[in-house]
Amino acid sequence: MLSASHVLRVQRVAVSRGKRTLHDLVTLPGRKPIISSGTPGYSAVSGHVVTVFGCTGFLGRYLVSKLARMGTQVIVPYREEDEKRHLKPMGDLGQIVSMEWDIRNDEQIAECLRHSDIVYNLVGRQYETKNFKYSDVHVSGAERIAKIAAQAGVPRLVHVSHLNASTSSPSHFYRTKAEGEERVRDAFPAATIVRPGQMYGCEDKFLNNMASWPIWWKLNHGETKIRPVHVMDVAQALTNLMTIPQIPGTISLPGPRTLMTEYLLDMVSSLTYTPPSSAPVLPKSIALALAKVAQAPWWPLISPDEVERRYIDDVDVPGDWETVGVTPDEIENHAITYLRRYRSAENFVRPVVFPARSS
C-alpha cells in the first residue's frame, strides 16, 4: 500500500508534467516569448505583465479586473493610497503590483512600465483643475508615456481616447484628445488608438448624472445624439487586444444604437418611477454662465466645456467590435442594474418599463 504522502507526491508530479499546447506560447513583436501555464482563471499564469495607467478611474477598475482574472500580472500606478485599495483583491497573490507615480515624472513612469509587454493609457480628465489642464493630461501626459514606452522597448501600447476626438471640435476636451492621439502616434507609431463612446456603468457620470441632475441633460432640448456603450464591453475589448495580433491604427467602439438625450431622460424617469423633470431648458448662454460660476467651489461641478459637449452629437462612424471580438449590449439590458438605487422603497421591486423609442 502506498502512503498518503507518497500518493500526494505522485499526484503533484503528474500535474507538474501537464502538457502544453501551441496556444500557450505567444511571441511578441520583439520576439519575446510569452508562455502561459495553469488552468485558465484567477490563479493561472498568463505570462503577460501589463501596466494600466489610469487604473483607478471608471474604466480602469474593470480592465484590471478582467486582466487579473486571466492570471496576468498587472502594474497599477496610483497617485493616492486610498484610490487603489479596491484593485488589490482583483488578482491572485502578487499579481496586482501597485506603484506610486506622477504623470510629470519620467523616472516613475519608466519604472512602472519597464517590465511590461503591453501598456494601456486610460488617463483622462472630464474637467480642468488648477494643477492639471486638459492639455497636461491628454496631450503632454499621453506623449510622455508613449515616448518612455518606446524608449523602454515596450512591444505594445494601447491609448484610449474618445469617439468624438477632433482637432476642429468646439470642445477643448475633444480637441486635446485628438492632439494627444497625434502626439502618441509620433512617439509610438505602432500604437493602437481606441475611441470608445460615452460609457455607462455602476460608477458612471452618465446615467447616474441624468438621475441626479436632469436639467443639465435637457440642454439643446434633448436633441443631442449619443451612442452609449457599456463599460464592461469596452473593458473586454481592451482585454482582448492583449491576446490578438498587434493592430496599429484606430479602433472605434461606439454603442450599438444612436439615441437622443430626450429618450435617455425618459428612460431614466421610467425606470426610477420618478416624474420627468419640470425644470426649464436653459439657453446655452445662461448654462455657460452658471457653469463658470460653478468653478468657484473646490469640488468638481459642471464645467463650461461639459456644457459645450451637451450640444455635440456623437460621430456617425462604424464600430470595430468584430476586430476585438466583442458584441456590444444595448443600454436597456443593463440600465435597471445601475438605476434601481434611485427608486423609492415602495417602487423598488416594481416592473421594468421602457419608453417607446422614436423612429
ROVO-731846 format. One record per residue: x, z, y of N, C-alpha, C in turn; residue in three letters. Coordinates in steps of 0.1 Angstrom, whole numbers, always signed. Atoms other than C-alpha are relative to their C-alpha. Layout:
BEGIN
R, X, Z, Y, X, Z, Y, X, Z, Y, ala
...
END
This chain:
BEGIN
R, +8, +0, -12, +0, +0, +0, +9, +0, +12, met
R, -7, +0, -13, +12, -8, +35, -5, +11, +9, leu
R, +4, -11, -9, +12, +20, +60, -7, -7, +12, ser
R, +7, +5, -11, -9, +17, +91, +10, -5, +11, ala
R, -10, +4, -10, +22, +14, +113, +6, -14, -3, ser
R, -5, +13, +4, +35, -15, +92, -10, -11, +2, his
R, +11, +10, -2, +2, -33, +93, -1, -4, +15, val
R, +1, +2, -14, +2, -29, +131, +12, -9, +5, leu
R, -12, +8, -3, +38, -43, +133, -2, -14, -4, arg
R, +3, +13, +4, +28, -73, +113, -9, -8, +9, val
R, +10, +6, -9, -2, -79, +135, +6, -5, +13, gln
R, -7, +3, -13, +20, -78, +166, +9, -13, -1, arg
R, -8, +11, +2, +44, -103, +152, -8, -13, -1, val
R, +9, +12, +2, +16, -127, +142, -5, -4, +14, ala
R, +6, +3, -13, +1, -125, +177, +11, -6, +9, val
R, -11, +4, -9, +35, -129, +195, +5, -14, -4, ser
R, -5, +13, +4, +42, -161, +175, -12, -10, +0, arg
R, +11, +10, -1, +9, -178, +185, +5, -13, +6, gly
R, -5, +13, -4, +13, -215, +190, -5, -3, +14, lys
R, +4, +5, -13, +13, -230, +224, -2, -15, -1, arg
R, +4, +15, +1, -1, -265, +232, +5, -6, +13, thr
R, -5, +8, -12, +7, -292, +258, -5, +5, +13, leu
R, +6, -4, -12, -17, -279, +283, +5, +13, +5, his
R, -6, -13, -5, +2, -246, +285, +12, -3, +9, asp
R, -12, +4, -8, +30, -265, +302, -4, -9, +12, leu
R, +2, +8, -12, +27, -278, +338, +13, -2, +7, val
R, -13, +3, -7, +56, -295, +356, -4, -3, +15, thr
R, +2, +1, -15, +56, -291, +394, +7, -12, +5, leu
R, -7, +11, -6, +67, -319, +417, +15, +1, +1, pro
R, -14, -2, -1, +101, -303, +420, +6, +2, -14, gly
R, -4, -1, +14, +104, -304, +381, +1, +14, -5, arg
R, +1, -14, +4, +99, -266, +379, -11, +1, -11, lys
R, +10, -2, +10, +81, -258, +346, -9, +13, +2, pro
R, +9, -12, -1, +50, -235, +347, -6, +2, -14, ile
R, +4, -2, +14, +43, -220, +313, -10, +11, -1, ile
R, +11, -10, +1, +10, -201, +307, +1, +6, -14, ser
R, +0, -7, +13, +5, -176, +279, -11, +10, +0, ser
R, +10, -10, +1, -21, -152, +266, -14, -7, +0, gly
R, +14, +4, +0, -59, -155, +261, -4, -2, +15, thr
R, +4, +2, -14, -73, -171, +293, -9, +12, +5, pro
R, +8, -11, -6, -87, -144, +316, +9, +9, +9, gly
R, -6, -9, -9, -78, -114, +337, +14, +5, -4, tyr
R, -13, -5, +5, -49, -102, +315, +9, -11, -5, ser
R, -9, +11, +4, -34, -137, +309, +11, -1, +10, ala
R, -11, +4, -9, -3, -151, +325, -1, -15, +2, val
R, +1, +15, -3, -9, -185, +342, +14, -6, +2, ser
R, -13, +5, -3, +28, -188, +351, +2, -3, +14, gly
R, +0, +3, -14, +19, -195, +387, +2, +12, +9, his
R, -2, -10, -10, +30, -175, +417, -6, -6, +13, val
R, +7, +6, -11, +7, -181, +447, +0, +9, +12, val
R, +1, -8, -12, +8, -169, +483, -13, -5, +8, thr
R, +13, +4, -7, -26, -168, +502, +1, +7, +14, val
R, +1, -4, -13, -22, -164, +539, -14, +0, +5, phe
R, +14, -1, -4, -55, -152, +554, -8, +6, -11, gly
R, +7, -5, +12, -63, -134, +521, -10, +11, +4, cys
R, +9, -12, -3, -81, -105, +539, -13, -5, +7, thr
R, +12, +6, -7, -107, -129, +555, -11, -2, -9, gly
R, +12, +3, +8, -140, -141, +543, +2, -8, -12, phe
R, -3, +9, +12, -129, -170, +521, +12, +6, -8, leu
R, -12, -5, +7, -96, -153, +512, -3, +9, -12, gly
R, +2, -10, +11, -110, -125, +491, -6, -7, -12, arg
R, +5, +7, +12, -129, -149, +469, +10, -9, -7, tyr
R, -11, +8, +6, -99, -172, +464, +9, +9, -8, leu
R, -9, -9, +7, -77, -142, +455, -6, +4, -13, val
R, +7, -5, +12, -103, -130, +430, +0, -11, -11, ser
R, +1, +11, +10, -106, -164, +413, +14, -3, -5, lys
R, -14, +2, +4, -68, -169, +412, +4, +11, -10, leu
R, -5, -11, +8, -62, -134, +398, -7, +0, -14, ala
R, +8, +0, +13, -89, -138, +371, +7, -10, -10, arg
R, -6, +9, +9, -68, -167, +357, +14, +5, -4, met
R, -13, -6, +4, -37, -144, +353, +11, -5, +10, gly
R, -10, +5, -9, -20, -158, +384, +5, +12, +8, thr
R, -6, -11, -9, +4, -135, +404, -2, -5, +14, gln
R, +4, +4, -14, -9, -136, +440, +7, +9, +10, val
R, -6, -7, -11, +11, -126, +470, -10, +1, +12, ile
R, +10, -2, -10, -13, -111, +496, +6, +5, +13, val
R, -5, -5, -13, +2, -109, +531, -11, +6, +8, pro
R, +10, -7, -8, -16, -84, +553, +6, +5, +13, tyr
R, -4, -6, -13, -15, -70, +588, -3, +15, +1, arg
R, +5, -14, +0, -34, -37, +584, -2, +5, -14, glu
R, +0, -5, +13, -31, -15, +554, -14, +0, -6, glu
R, +14, -2, +6, -69, -9, +550, -6, -14, -3, asp
R, +6, +13, +2, -77, -46, +551, +3, -7, -14, glu
R, -4, +6, +12, -60, -54, +518, -3, +9, -12, lys
R, +2, -10, +12, -71, -24, +496, -9, -6, -10, arg
R, +10, +5, +9, -100, -42, +481, +5, -11, -9, his
R, -5, +11, +8, -78, -70, +468, +8, +5, -12, leu
R, -9, -5, +11, -56, -48, +445, -7, +0, -13, lys
R, +6, -1, +13, -82, -43, +417, -4, -14, -6, pro
R, +4, +13, +4, -88, -81, +415, +9, -6, -11, met
R, -9, +5, +10, -58, -87, +393, +5, +11, -9, gly
R, -5, -9, +9, -41, -71, +364, +12, +7, +6, asp
R, -10, -8, -5, -13, -46, +368, +12, -8, +5, leu
R, -12, +8, -5, +15, -61, +390, -3, -14, +4, gly
R, +4, +14, -3, -4, -93, +396, -4, -2, +15, gln
R, +3, +0, -14, -15, -85, +432, +11, +7, +8, ile
R, -12, -5, -7, +16, -81, +454, -3, -1, +15, val
R, +3, +0, -15, +9, -71, +490, +13, +1, +8, ser
R, -11, +0, -9, +34, -78, +517, -4, -1, +14, met
R, +4, +0, -14, +32, -70, +554, +6, -12, +7, glu
R, -4, +12, -7, +35, -100, +577, -5, -1, +14, trp
R, +5, +4, -13, +31, -113, +612, +1, -15, +2, asp
R, -1, +15, -1, +23, -149, +620, +11, -5, +9, ile
R, -11, +4, -9, +50, -149, +646, +14, +4, -5, arg
R, -12, -5, +6, +77, -135, +623, +5, -9, -11, asn
R, -4, +9, +10, +96, -162, +605, +6, +6, -13, asp
R, -6, -7, +12, +115, -138, +582, -11, +5, -9, glu
R, +11, -6, +8, +83, -121, +570, -7, -11, -7, gln
R, +6, +11, +7, +67, -155, +563, +8, -5, -11, ile
R, -9, +5, +10, +97, -167, +544, +0, +9, -12, ala
R, +0, -10, +11, +97, -135, +523, -12, -1, -8, glu
R, +13, +0, +7, +60, -139, +515, -1, -12, -9, cys
R, +2, +13, +8, +64, -175, +501, +12, -5, -8, leu
R, -12, +5, +6, +99, -178, +488, +0, -1, -15, arg
R, +1, +1, +15, +89, -173, +451, -12, -8, -4, his
R, +13, +6, +4, +56, -192, +452, +2, -15, -3, ser
R, +0, +14, +3, +49, -226, +437, -12, -7, +7, asp
R, +10, +6, -9, +18, -231, +459, -4, +10, +11, ile
R, +3, -9, -11, +9, -217, +493, -13, -5, +6, val
R, +13, +3, -7, -26, -215, +508, +0, +6, +14, tyr
R, +1, -6, -14, -30, -211, +545, -15, -1, +4, asn
R, +14, -2, -4, -65, -198, +553, -2, +7, +13, leu
R, +0, -8, -13, -56, -182, +586, -8, -7, +11, val
R, +8, +6, -11, -81, -188, +614, -7, +11, +8, gly
R, +8, -9, -8, -100, -171, +642, -12, -7, +6, arg
R, +12, +5, -6, -135, -175, +654, -1, +2, +15, gln
R, +0, -4, -14, -128, -160, +688, +14, +3, +4, tyr
R, -13, -3, -5, -98, -155, +710, +1, +14, +5, glu
R, -2, -13, -5, -82, -122, +719, +12, -1, +10, thr
R, -11, +0, -10, -55, -112, +745, +13, -2, -7, lys
R, -12, +2, +8, -29, -113, +717, +1, -13, -7, asn
R, +0, +12, +8, -40, -144, +698, -10, -10, +5, phe
R, +9, +11, -4, -54, -176, +713, -2, -9, -12, lys
R, +3, +10, +10, -68, -204, +692, +13, -7, -4, tyr
R, -12, +8, +2, -35, -224, +696, +10, +9, -7, ser
R, -10, -8, +6, -14, -194, +685, -2, +1, -15, asp
R, +3, -2, +15, -32, -192, +651, -1, -14, -6, val
R, +3, +12, +6, -45, -227, +644, +11, -11, +1, his
R, -10, +10, -2, -15, -247, +658, +14, +5, -3, val
R, -14, -5, +2, +17, -227, +662, +2, +7, -13, ser
R, -1, -8, +12, +10, -204, +633, +0, -9, -12, gly
R, +1, +9, +12, +0, -232, +609, +13, -9, -1, ala
R, -13, +8, +0, +31, -253, +619, +11, +9, -5, glu
R, -10, -9, +4, +53, -223, +614, +0, +2, -15, arg
R, +1, -2, +14, +40, -216, +579, +4, -13, -8, ile
R, -3, +12, +6, +43, -253, +570, +15, -3, +0, ala
R, -14, +2, -2, +79, -256, +583, +8, +9, -10, lys
R, -8, -9, +9, +91, -225, +564, -3, -3, -14, ile
R, +3, +4, +14, +73, -236, +532, +9, -12, -4, ala
R, -8, +12, +3, +91, -269, +534, +15, +4, -1, ala
R, -14, -5, +1, +125, -252, +541, +3, +8, -12, gln
R, -2, -8, +12, +120, -229, +512, -2, -8, -13, ala
R, +2, +9, +12, +112, -258, +488, -12, +3, -7, gly
R, +13, -3, +6, +77, -247, +481, -6, -14, -4, val
R, +5, +13, +4, +62, -276, +460, -13, -4, +6, pro
R, +13, +4, -4, +27, -275, +473, -5, +9, +11, arg
R, +6, -8, -11, +9, -264, +505, -14, -5, +2, leu
R, +14, +3, -3, -29, -263, +510, -4, +7, +13, val
R, +4, -5, -14, -40, -259, +546, -15, -2, +2, his
R, +15, +0, -2, -77, -250, +552, -3, -2, +15, val
R, +4, +3, -14, -91, -265, +584, -15, +2, +2, ser
R, +14, -1, -2, -127, -272, +594, -6, -14, -1, his
R, +6, +13, +1, -151, -300, +587, -1, -8, +13, leu
R, +2, +6, -13, -156, -307, +624, +13, -1, +9, asn
R, -13, +1, -8, -119, -307, +634, +2, -14, +6, ala
R, -1, +12, -7, -114, -333, +660, +8, +2, +14, ser
R, -7, -2, -12, -90, -338, +689, -8, -3, +12, thr
R, +8, +3, -12, -118, -351, +711, -13, +9, +1, ser
R, +12, -8, +0, -143, -323, +704, -1, +8, +13, ser
R, +1, -9, -12, -157, -303, +733, +3, +14, -3, pro
R, -4, -13, +4, -149, -272, +713, +15, +2, -1, ser
R, -14, -3, +1, -115, -257, +718, +4, +4, -14, his
R, -2, -4, +14, -118, -242, +683, +3, -12, -9, phe
R, -1, +12, +8, -123, -276, +667, +13, -9, +4, tyr
R, -11, +8, -4, -96, -293, +688, +13, +6, -5, arg
R, -13, -7, +5, -69, -267, +678, +1, -2, -15, thr
R, +0, +2, +14, -80, -271, +642, +6, -14, -3, lys
R, -5, +14, +3, -73, -309, +644, +15, +0, +4, ala
R, -14, +0, -4, -40, -303, +663, +9, +7, -11, glu
R, -8, -7, +11, -29, -278, +636, +2, -9, -12, gly
R, -1, +9, +11, -36, -304, +609, +12, -10, +2, glu
R, -10, +9, -4, -13, -329, +627, +14, +7, -1, glu
R, -13, -7, +1, +15, -303, +630, +4, +3, -14, arg
R, -3, -3, +14, +12, -294, +593, +5, -12, -7, val
R, -4, +13, +7, +14, -330, +582, +14, -4, +4, arg
R, -13, +3, -4, +45, -335, +603, +11, +9, -6, asp
R, -9, -9, +6, +62, -304, +589, +1, -1, -15, ala
R, +1, +0, +15, +50, -308, +553, -9, -12, -4, phe
R, +7, +13, +2, +40, -345, +547, -9, +0, -13, pro
R, +8, +0, +13, +27, -338, +511, -11, +11, +0, ala
R, +10, -11, -1, +3, -310, +523, -14, -5, -3, ala
R, +14, +3, +2, -33, -310, +512, -8, +7, +11, thr
R, +8, -6, -10, -57, -305, +541, -14, +0, -5, ile
R, +14, -3, +5, -91, -290, +531, -9, +3, +12, val
R, +9, -2, -11, -120, -293, +555, -14, +5, -5, arg
R, +13, -5, +5, -149, -271, +544, -10, +1, +12, pro
R, +10, -2, -10, -182, -269, +563, -3, +14, +3, gly
R, +3, -14, -3, -199, -238, +576, -3, +7, -13, gln
R, +1, -7, +13, -196, -213, +548, -10, +12, +1, met
R, +9, -11, +1, -222, -187, +538, +3, +9, -12, tyr
R, -3, -10, +11, -219, -156, +516, -3, +14, +4, gly
R, +4, -13, -3, -221, -119, +515, +4, +6, +13, cys
R, -5, -5, -13, -199, -111, +545, +0, -10, +11, glu
R, -1, +11, -9, -206, -143, +564, -4, +4, +14, asp
R, +5, -1, -14, -212, -147, +601, -10, -12, +3, lys
R, +9, +12, +0, -238, -174, +594, -14, +5, -3, phe
R, +13, -5, +3, -269, -161, +576, -2, +14, +5, leu
R, +1, -14, -5, -262, -125, +585, -2, +0, +15, asn
R, +2, +1, -14, -259, -135, +621, -13, -6, +4, asn
R, +13, +5, -3, -291, -155, +620, -10, +11, -1, met
R, +9, -11, +2, -309, -125, +607, +1, +11, +11, ala
R, -2, -10, -10, -295, -102, +633, -2, -5, +15, ser
R, +0, +5, -13, -292, -124, +664, -5, -15, +0, trp
R, +5, +14, +1, -315, -154, +660, +0, -7, +14, pro
R, +1, +6, -13, -316, -160, +698, +12, -10, +2, ile
R, -12, +8, -2, -280, -174, +697, -1, -13, -9, trp
R, +2, +12, +8, -291, -199, +670, -11, -9, +4, trp
R, +11, +9, -6, -321, -212, +689, +5, -9, +11, lys
R, -5, +9, -10, -298, -229, +713, -1, -14, -4, leu
R, +2, +14, +3, -302, -266, +715, -14, -3, -7, asn
R, +13, +0, +5, -338, -259, +705, +0, -2, -16, his
R, -1, +1, +15, -327, -256, +668, +2, -14, -6, gly
R, -1, +14, +4, -319, -293, +666, +14, -3, -5, glu
R, -14, +3, +4, -282, -289, +657, +0, -1, -15, thr
R, -1, +3, +15, -274, -303, +622, +12, +6, -6, lys
R, -11, -8, +6, -254, -281, +599, +0, -4, -15, ile
R, -1, +3, +14, -241, -288, +564, +6, +13, -7, arg
R, -6, -13, +5, -237, -252, +550, +4, -1, -15, pro
R, -6, +1, +14, -216, -247, +518, +3, +15, -4, val
R, -2, -13, +6, -214, -217, +495, +15, +4, +0, his
R, -14, -3, +0, -181, -198, +499, +6, +0, -14, val
R, -5, -1, +13, -178, -194, +462, +4, -14, -5, met
R, -3, +13, +4, -179, -232, +458, +14, -5, +6, asp
R, -12, +3, -7, -151, -236, +484, +12, +7, -7, val
R, -11, -7, +7, -130, -209, +467, +3, -6, -14, ala
R, -3, +7, +13, -134, -226, +433, +7, -13, +2, gln
R, -7, +12, -3, -124, -259, +448, +15, +2, +3, ala
R, -14, -4, -3, -92, -243, +462, +7, +4, -12, leu
R, -6, -4, +12, -85, -227, +429, +3, -11, -9, thr
R, -2, +12, +9, -89, -260, +410, +12, -8, +5, asn
R, -11, +7, -5, -63, -275, +433, +13, +4, -6, leu
R, -12, -5, +5, -37, -253, +417, +4, -7, -14, met
R, -2, +6, +13, -42, -270, +383, +0, -15, -1, thr
R, +1, +14, +0, -47, -306, +392, +12, -6, +7, ile
R, -11, +6, -6, -21, -331, +403, +0, +1, +16, pro
R, -1, -2, -14, -9, -329, +439, -8, -11, +7, gln
R, +8, +9, -7, -33, -345, +464, +4, +0, +15, ile
R, -3, +1, -15, -17, -354, +498, -12, -6, +7, pro
R, +11, +5, -8, -42, -361, +525, -11, +10, +3, gly
R, +11, -8, -4, -76, -347, +535, -11, +0, -10, thr
R, +11, -2, +9, -103, -333, +513, -12, +6, +8, ile
R, +12, -5, -7, -138, -328, +529, -9, +7, -9, ser
R, +9, -8, +8, -161, -301, +515, -12, +4, +7, leu
R, +12, -4, -7, -194, -302, +533, -10, +4, -10, pro
R, +11, -4, +9, -226, -287, +519, -7, -12, -5, gly
R, +7, +12, +6, -248, -309, +497, -11, -6, +9, pro
R, +10, +5, -8, -275, -312, +524, +3, +2, +15, arg
R, -1, -2, -15, -277, -316, +562, -13, +6, +4, thr
R, +12, -7, -4, -301, -291, +576, +0, +3, +15, leu
R, +2, -3, -15, -315, -284, +611, +1, +15, +1, met
R, -1, -14, -3, -308, -250, +626, -14, +6, +0, thr
R, +14, -4, -1, -346, -247, +631, -5, +4, -14, glu
R, +4, -3, +14, -351, -249, +593, +6, +13, -5, tyr
R, -8, -12, +5, -324, -223, +586, -6, +13, +6, leu
R, +6, -12, -6, -340, -199, +611, -13, +3, -7, leu
R, +13, -2, +7, -374, -204, +594, +2, +5, -14, asp
R, -3, -5, +14, -358, -198, +560, +4, +14, +0, met
R, -4, -14, -1, -342, -166, +571, -13, +9, +3, val
R, +12, -8, -3, -375, -154, +586, -10, +1, -12, ser
R, +9, +0, +11, -395, -164, +555, +6, +9, -11, ser
R, -6, -8, +11, -370, -147, +530, +0, +15, +4, leu
R, -1, -14, -4, -368, -115, +550, -13, +6, +4, thr
R, +13, -4, -4, -405, -113, +558, -1, +6, +13, tyr
R, +0, -4, -14, -399, -109, +595, -6, -11, +8, thr
R, +6, +11, -8, -418, -128, +621, +11, -8, +8, pro
R, -10, +8, -7, -399, -156, +638, +3, +6, +14, pro
R, -4, -6, -13, -380, -146, +669, -8, -6, +12, ser
R, +8, +5, -12, -401, -148, +701, +8, -2, +12, ser
R, -9, +1, -11, -370, -149, +723, +0, -15, +5, ala
R, +0, +13, -5, -369, -179, +746, +13, -8, -3, pro
R, -12, +8, +2, -345, -208, +742, +8, +0, +13, val
R, -8, -2, -12, -317, -201, +766, +6, -14, +4, leu
R, -7, +12, -4, -304, -230, +787, +15, +2, -2, pro
R, -14, -1, +4, -268, -238, +779, +8, +7, +11, lys
R, -8, -7, -11, -255, -227, +814, -2, +15, +0, ser
R, +2, -14, +1, -271, -193, +810, +6, +6, -12, ile
R, -6, -5, +12, -259, -189, +775, +15, +1, +1, ala
R, -15, -1, -3, -223, -197, +786, +3, +11, +9, leu
R, -2, -11, -10, -226, -173, +815, +0, +14, -8, ala
R, +2, -12, +8, -238, -145, +791, +12, +2, -9, leu
R, -11, -1, +10, -210, -153, +766, +13, +4, +8, ala
R, -12, -4, -8, -184, -149, +794, -1, +14, +3, lys
R, +2, -15, -3, -198, -115, +803, +3, +8, -13, val
R, -2, -7, +13, -197, -106, +766, +15, +1, -4, ala
R, -14, -2, +3, -159, -109, +767, +6, +13, +5, gln
R, -5, -13, -6, -156, -76, +786, +2, +11, -11, ala
R, -3, -11, +10, -160, -52, +756, +12, -4, -9, pro
R, -11, +3, +8, -131, -49, +733, -4, -5, -14, trp
R, +4, +5, +14, -151, -56, +701, -5, -14, +2, trp
R, +4, +15, -1, -160, -93, +693, -15, -1, +1, pro
R, +14, +5, -2, -193, -106, +706, +1, -15, +0, leu
R, -1, +14, -1, -202, -142, +711, +9, -5, +11, ile
R, -9, +5, -10, -177, -163, +729, -6, -13, +6, ser
R, +4, +12, -5, -182, -193, +752, +2, -12, -9, pro
R, -2, +11, +9, -167, -216, +726, -10, +0, -12, asp
R, +10, +0, +10, -191, -204, +700, -13, -6, +5, glu
R, +11, +6, -6, -219, -213, +723, +1, -15, +0, val
R, -2, +15, +0, -204, -248, +727, -2, -5, -14, glu
R, +1, +5, +13, -203, -251, +689, -14, -1, -5, arg
R, +14, +0, +4, -240, -244, +686, -7, -13, +4, arg
R, +6, +13, -4, -246, -278, +702, +7, -12, -7, tyr
R, -7, +11, +7, -223, -298, +679, -5, -2, -14, ile
R, +4, +3, +14, -236, -315, +648, +12, -1, -9, asp
R, -10, +2, +10, -216, -313, +616, +2, -15, -2, asp
R, -3, +14, +2, -198, -347, +610, -7, -5, -13, val
R, +6, +6, +12, -215, -370, +585, +11, -8, -8, asp
R, -11, +6, +9, -187, -377, +560, -3, +4, -14, val
R, +3, -3, +14, -190, -379, +522, +9, +11, -5, pro
R, -8, -11, +5, -178, -349, +503, +9, -4, -11, gly
R, -10, +4, +10, -148, -350, +480, -1, +11, -12, asp
R, +2, -10, +10, -163, -325, +455, +5, -4, -14, trp
R, -4, +5, +14, -156, -347, +424, +15, +1, -1, glu
R, -15, -1, +1, -119, -347, +433, +4, +14, -5, thr
R, -4, -14, +3, -118, -309, +430, -8, +6, -12, val
R, +7, -4, +12, -142, -307, +400, -10, +11, +2, gly
R, +11, -10, -3, -170, -287, +417, -12, -7, +4, val
R, +13, +5, -5, -207, -294, +422, -6, +11, +9, thr
R, +4, -10, -10, -218, -276, +454, -15, +4, -2, pro
R, +14, -5, +1, -250, -255, +453, -8, -1, +13, asp
R, +9, +0, -12, -280, -257, +476, -1, +15, +6, glu
R, +1, -13, -7, -283, -228, +501, -12, +8, -5, ile
R, +12, -8, +4, -318, -219, +488, +3, +7, -13, glu
R, -3, -7, +13, -302, -209, +454, +6, +13, +2, asn
R, -8, -12, -2, -282, -181, +470, -5, +8, +12, his
R, +3, -6, -13, -298, -172, +503, -7, +14, -2, ala
R, +6, -12, +1, -320, -144, +490, +10, +11, -4, ile
R, -11, -9, +4, -289, -127, +475, +6, +7, +12, thr
R, -7, -5, -12, -275, -122, +510, -10, +5, +10, tyr
R, +10, -3, -11, -307, -118, +530, -10, +11, -5, leu
R, +10, -10, +5, -327, -93, +508, +2, +13, +8, arg
R, -3, -13, -7, -310, -64, +526, -7, +1, +13, arg
R, +7, +0, -13, -329, -74, +558, -15, +2, -2, tyr
R, +15, -3, +2, -363, -68, +542, -3, +15, +2, arg
R, +4, -14, +0, -382, -36, +548, -3, +5, -14, ser
R, +2, -6, +13, -389, -12, +520, -12, -6, -7, ala
R, +13, +4, +6, -425, -24, +514, +1, -15, -4, glu
R, -1, +15, +3, -413, -61, +513, +12, -3, -9, asn
R, -13, +2, +6, -381, -56, +493, -1, -8, -13, phe
R, +1, +7, +13, -394, -70, +459, -11, -11, +1, val
R, +11, +11, -1, -420, -95, +473, +6, -13, -4, arg
R, -5, +13, +5, -417, -131, +460, +8, -7, +11, pro
R, -8, +8, -9, -392, -155, +475, -7, -13, +4, val
R, +8, +11, -6, -409, -181, +497, +9, -8, +10, val
R, -7, +8, -9, -392, -210, +514, -9, -9, +9, phe
R, +8, +9, -9, -405, -230, +544, +2, -15, -5, pro
R, -1, +14, +3, -411, -267, +540, +11, -7, +8, ala
R, -11, +7, -7, -381, -289, +548, -6, -12, +7, arg
R, +4, +12, -8, -386, -315, +575, +7, -12, -6, ser
R, -5, +12, +6, -381, -350, +562, +10, -7, +9, ser
END
